[in-house]
Amino acid sequence: MAVVVVPQVYVERISVGMPDRMSPRDFHGSYLDFYPHYFEGAYPSGNLSWHHLWFLAYLVVFSLAALPLFLYLRGDRGRHLPTRMASWLRPGRRIFLLALPLAVTVALCEAVGMTVVTRRLFGMKTGDEGRAAG
């Protein structure tokens, strides 16, 4: 975060007069002068920000939510579950059952008129009906 985000915030703060600028604060000085000010308050009124590292918070939440499952799979009772699932999915076409949640999601999105979501999900242009993006 300190390597990528701090320079990004610095450039935002020194870009006075740039069109479409979203920064409510200005800074005049070098990058080394700015660095101690990075920890003053939360963005956008302050400088401390996640910017494009927003996914780290999601990773922490998903990791904590999945922790009970991982602990179960690591224990004696859950140790053989992946092997049993793999042997159950192996014969025939049962492997395609793993795509069922995606198919249900797409069907629900189409049913409520959210075709833009499904087209973006499959990489199709939103203006062209049924033609793949190229």
Secondary structure, 3 states (H helix, E strand, C coil): CCCCHHHHHHHHHHCCCCCCCCCCCCCCCCHHHHHHHHHCCECCCCCECCHHHCHHHHHHHHHHHHHHHHHHHHCCCCCCHHHHHHHHHCCCCHHHHHHHHHHHHHHHHHHCCCHHHHHHHCCECCCCCCCECC
